[in-house]
Amino acid sequence: MESYKYFTREGNVYIKIPQRTLYYIVALFLLAAAILAFVYFEKTNGNKMLCAMLGIFGLILLLRAGASTRFDIDNRTIIAQSFFFTSPKVFHFDDFHNFLISKQTFLITINATASLIVAPNGKQRNLLLHQTMFVTRPLQNVIDEAAQIMGITNNN
């Protein structure tokens, strides 16, 4: 039995280990920034709007921490759930198109994501697999594990 760093196995279903720590840290930072800006700065309309946007982004990240991606080997499906309260979307392995690593670089890599590209009914969808800050090597490892689970070769 193969053991993976980024996936757990329940029967023939592989579940992507969620990145709750990253989401919680960034969300708490945004919420703290919103509270500090509201308490310590002038109550202008621009400041109120900034506080509201930071708070909303923080709440979205907290909700995103409940997301999950599952690979069902028996049914050859990918089950993706963006937030814990949304209904899961099911994609077939046959809809798989490719993997994508994208990064935002200024002087250093600020944000990098690994996505799974599927095209059900010809409509392309990006499914977030993993996200990192400052490094990209873990993303390649996540993609390698996902490719191995799906039974495809990753020629990068």
C-alpha positions as CSV (number, residue, x, y, z in Angstrom):
1,M,0.0,0.0,0.0
2,E,1.3,3.4,-1.1
3,S,1.5,6.1,1.6
4,Y,1.2,9.7,0.6
5,K,2.2,12.9,2.3
6,Y,-0.7,15.1,1.0
7,F,-3.5,12.5,0.8
8,T,-5.2,10.1,3.3
9,R,-6.9,6.9,2.3
10,E,-10.3,5.6,3.3
11,G,-10.9,2.4,1.4
12,N,-10.4,3.3,-2.3
13,V,-11.1,7.0,-1.7
14,Y,-8.1,9.3,-1.4
15,I,-8.8,12.6,0.5
16,K,-6.6,15.6,0.0
17,I,-5.4,16.8,3.5
18,P,-6.8,20.3,3.9
19,Q,-4.5,23.2,4.5
20,R,-6.4,24.6,7.4
21,T,-3.3,26.1,9.1
22,L,-2.5,28.3,6.2
23,Y,-6.1,29.5,5.8
24,Y,-6.6,30.1,9.5
25,I,-3.4,32.2,9.8
26,V,-4.1,34.4,6.8
27,A,-7.8,34.7,7.8
28,L,-7.0,35.7,11.4
29,F,-4.4,38.2,10.1
30,L,-7.0,39.8,7.8
31,L,-9.6,39.9,10.5
32,A,-7.1,41.4,13.0
33,A,-6.1,44.0,10.4
34,A,-9.8,44.9,9.8
35,I,-10.4,45.3,13.6
36,L,-7.3,47.3,14.1
37,A,-8.0,49.6,11.2
38,F,-11.6,50.1,12.4
39,V,-10.6,50.8,16.1
40,Y,-7.4,52.9,15.6
41,F,-7.9,54.9,12.4
42,E,-10.3,57.6,11.4
43,K,-13.9,56.5,10.6
44,T,-13.9,57.7,7.0
45,N,-15.9,55.9,4.3
46,G,-12.8,54.6,2.7
47,N,-11.6,53.1,6.0
48,K,-15.0,51.5,6.7
49,M,-14.9,50.0,3.2
50,L,-11.4,48.7,3.7
51,C,-12.4,47.2,7.1
52,A,-15.4,45.5,5.5
53,M,-13.4,44.1,2.6
54,L,-10.7,42.7,4.9
55,G,-13.3,41.2,7.2
56,I,-15.2,39.6,4.2
57,F,-11.9,38.2,2.8
58,G,-11.1,36.8,6.2
59,L,-14.5,35.1,6.5
60,I,-14.2,33.7,3.0
61,L,-10.8,32.1,4.0
62,L,-12.3,30.7,7.2
63,L,-15.0,29.1,5.1
64,R,-12.5,27.9,2.5
65,A,-10.7,25.9,5.3
66,G,-13.6,23.4,5.2
67,A,-13.0,22.6,1.5
68,S,-12.2,19.0,0.4
69,T,-11.1,17.2,-2.7
70,R,-11.6,13.4,-2.9
71,F,-10.4,11.0,-5.5
72,D,-12.6,7.9,-5.8
73,I,-10.6,5.2,-7.5
74,D,-13.5,2.7,-7.9
75,N,-15.8,5.1,-9.6
76,R,-12.9,7.0,-11.3
77,T,-14.3,10.4,-10.0
78,I,-13.0,13.5,-8.4
79,I,-15.3,15.0,-5.8
80,A,-14.6,18.7,-5.1
81,Q,-16.3,20.8,-2.4
82,S,-15.3,24.5,-2.3
83,F,-16.8,25.3,1.0
84,F,-18.1,23.0,3.7
85,F,-21.8,24.1,3.1
86,T,-21.8,23.8,-0.7
87,S,-22.8,20.7,-2.5
88,P,-19.9,18.6,-3.9
89,K,-19.2,18.7,-7.6
90,V,-18.3,15.4,-9.2
91,F,-15.9,15.1,-12.2
92,H,-14.7,12.0,-13.9
93,F,-11.1,11.1,-14.5
94,D,-12.0,11.1,-18.2
95,D,-12.7,14.8,-17.9
96,F,-9.1,15.4,-16.7
97,H,-7.2,17.8,-18.9
98,N,-3.9,18.7,-17.2
99,F,-2.3,20.0,-14.0
100,L,-1.3,23.6,-13.6
101,I,1.2,25.3,-11.3
102,S,0.9,29.0,-11.2
103,K,2.8,31.5,-9.1
104,Q,2.8,35.2,-8.4
105,T,6.4,36.5,-8.3
106,F,7.5,40.0,-7.4
107,L,11.1,39.8,-6.0
108,I,10.2,36.5,-4.4
109,T,7.4,34.0,-5.0
110,I,4.5,35.4,-3.0
111,N,1.8,32.9,-3.8
112,A,1.8,29.6,-5.7
113,T,-1.1,27.2,-6.5
114,A,-1.4,23.8,-7.9
115,S,-4.6,23.2,-9.8
116,L,-6.3,20.3,-11.5
117,I,-7.8,21.3,-14.8
118,V,-10.9,19.3,-15.9
119,A,-13.1,19.9,-18.9
120,P,-16.6,18.4,-18.4
121,N,-18.8,18.9,-21.4
122,G,-16.0,21.0,-23.0
123,K,-16.2,23.6,-20.2
124,Q,-12.8,24.1,-18.5
125,R,-12.8,24.2,-14.6
126,N,-9.8,24.7,-12.3
127,L,-9.9,22.7,-9.0
128,L,-7.5,24.0,-6.4
129,L,-5.3,21.2,-5.0
130,H,-2.8,23.0,-2.9
131,Q,-1.5,26.5,-2.2
132,T,1.8,27.7,-0.8
133,M,3.6,30.9,-0.1
134,F,7.3,31.5,-1.0
135,V,8.0,28.0,-2.4
136,T,6.8,25.8,-5.3
137,R,8.4,22.4,-4.6
138,P,5.5,21.1,-2.5
139,L,3.2,21.8,-5.4
140,Q,5.1,19.5,-7.7
141,N,4.9,16.8,-5.0
142,V,1.1,17.2,-4.6
143,I,0.7,16.9,-8.4
144,D,2.9,13.8,-8.5
145,E,0.9,12.2,-5.8
146,A,-2.4,13.1,-7.5
147,A,-1.2,11.8,-10.8
148,Q,-0.1,8.6,-9.2
149,I,-3.5,8.2,-7.5
150,M,-5.3,8.8,-10.8
151,G,-3.1,6.3,-12.5
152,I,-1.6,8.7,-15.0
153,T,2.0,9.6,-15.7
154,N,3.1,13.2,-15.1
155,N,5.7,14.1,-17.7
156,N,7.0,17.4,-16.5
